[in-house]
Amino acid sequence: MPALPTSARPRTAPPTGGPSAGELLDFVRRTAADPALIASLPLDPEGRTWLRLDGPDGSEAWLIGWPPGTGTGWHDHGGSRGAFAAATGALTEDSLTVQLPTEGWTVLHLADGVDRTHVLTDGRGRAFGPHHVHQVRNASPATHAISVHAYHPPLPLMRRYSRTGPLLRLETVERPEDWG
């Protein structure tokens, strides 16, 4: 497979300033423990719902509702660090323990042993650095989940991937203007 042309290669600078991943984790845990806020999120039986929140020190934050069986697919956060915590229900995070190159490839063959899975419930959360690749899903067949997410700097882009066994393929690069 050919590499992405130079003009299509996403460019991200390492995050500087703003809250650390640990501070973002503290924020999402505190926010996930706010029952009035959690109850304010309208839930849809078929699709994810979300509310934009004020994150700490210029960060981007979201309250997200996850119907049973929904998920994000494999993605990264364009060089932003972040954190998320489950408020209700359970979320499963599948992640990679290796740092991927951010440009110059379309398909990678992943080595054995790079996969990790975490199940988050009841205010439990995860913080991650700027090179984190994961998918988040509500594996429950019957129960909604609600979570809080925060990123700094605010997401400049997201790279979306498909995965078949050990093969990870870069599919698209989305920018905030694509999410409108």
Number of C-alpha atoms within 10 A of each C-alpha: 7 8 12 14 10 9 7 11 14 18 13 14 10 13 16 11 9 15 21 19 22 16 16 29 25 18 21 31 24 14 22 25 17 11 11 8 11 19 10 10 15 12 18 12 13 11 13 19 17 16 13 13 15 11 20 17 12 14 20 19 25 19 25 22 27 30 25 21 15 20 18 14 15 21 21 24 24 26 25 27 28 30 25 28 30 28 29 21 21 25 27 18 18 17 19 18 13 14 10 14 9 15 16 14 16 15 17 15 12 16 10 7 9 11 14 11 13 13 16 20 18 16 20 18 23 20 21 18 19 21 20 21 22 21 18 20 20 24 20 17 10 11 15 22 24 27 29 29 27 30 30 29 23 20 20 18 20 18 19 20 21 15 16 8 8 13 13 16 17 18 15 13 17 16 15 11 8 8 6 5
